[in-house]
Amino acid sequence: MERRKFIKNTVAGAAGTFFLPTIVPSSVFGKGAPNDKINIGVIGCGRIGRAWDIPGVMKFDTVRMVAVSDVDSNRMADAKTLIENFYEKNGKGNNYIDVKMYGDYKEMLLNKDIDAVVITTPDHWHAQPAIEAALAGKDIYLEKPTALTVTEGRLLSDIVQREGIILQMGTQQRSMPQFRIAAELVRNGRIGQLHTVKIGLPGDPSGPNAYEMPVPENLNYDMWLGSTPEAYYTEIGVHPQTGYSRPGWLRCEQFGAGMITGWGQHHFDSAAWGMNTEYTGPISVESVAQFPNSGLWDVHMDFMVKAEYANGITMFTSQGYTNGIRYEGTEGWIFVSRGAYSATASDPVDKEKSGKALNASDPKILTSEIKENEIHLYKSDDQHGNWLECIKTREQPISPVEIGQRACSVCLISHIAMKIPGKLAWNPGEEQFINNDKANSMLSRTQRYPYGTDYIKI
């Protein structure tokens, strides 16, 4: 999409307009014959998988989605039906594919006919299957956050790079034109010297008390818990047994860190694009946050994080800001957000309070032409399509694993700062806090055998 056309429609049109990307034709990748197709397996068949990643991948004619895996047999069967119905409705016939189901994704990874996997599991089940997929030679589309801890994220990035795997992070804001345009304008000095970045992220509410319930027969709950400690089953702590609304595990620290990782990786990744800090991190971080006093859900509520960078930029993140990213420079500001866009119907965004997809202190900033000799950033029209293209070309995708690790690390050290008062000094090269043993002890978690990255044979 051309810059001026996008700007005209975004600034002059309704607030938060987002334009769907063009689906890349199969001719981009190859001949489109069956033996040219990329055979894909899906690990995790929940809300984001059904609403975003499965449809986002199988719409490409270069793909055959051939297998699904989930610890919930009902969700796995639903995904099989979803995929087979898609191919039948799109003229492939009702015998085009018999999607295989795997209760254990490790069995899927043994299938040499599968070229790549989409991993759309809960946060505590990201790094382990991604590492095992990389060791099995599968290319990977991995939902954010990259990992549950900084330590396992570093292990994942190192292994993916060592094995030459094409891993695309599910930070799809990189394929939304307004985020690239904003970053290009900032990187090319259109607001002068960048000095401050303000990021708006929501928190989560407290929840009710939840009591132990019988484990449903369709759920392998021990495997679902994975590397995290044993805990009694209750439905609002896992996912709904009927429907695909927002799951309760997102609000339990045992399985993640709340919105600081849930949406934080999206915004920290996009902000780093404009800050030119994609392969590094802050040199200090400090935070204040509120946490629930009761109930099952225990992730952060209202919060403020301050992070300082070696290049002189200070980044503030808070629920008090409008959801999005505001770059402030010596000669103006640029604000960018998803606008009215959401990946799923249950995304926790109040669209009435969302800002325009792209805005600036002076409208002329947004129509400024980036000349040929200036900085031009990686351009993608579709996050899934870019991944599939890179599987064919073996070039790096727009959201590679190391950039994902760096953005996720900002989320995770911000969460650690919520727990430890005062300013924490951070060494982004070593990915360690400086002279703070307590903070460094939180860069990893004890893992429950036999699950977890500690027990992978590398």
Beta strands, then each sheet from edge to edge (+ up, - down):
strand 1: 38-43
strand 2: 63-69
strand 3: 100-102
strand 4: 116-119
strand 5: 139-142
strand 6: 167-169
strand 7: 194-200
strand 8: 284-289
strand 9: 303-308
strand 10: 314-318
strand 11: 324-329
strand 12: 332-336
strand 13: 358-360
strand 14: 424-427
strand 15: 432-433
sheet 1: 3+ 2+ 1+ 4+ 5+ 6+
sheet 2: 13+ 12- 11+ 7- 10- 9+ 8- 14+ 15-
end
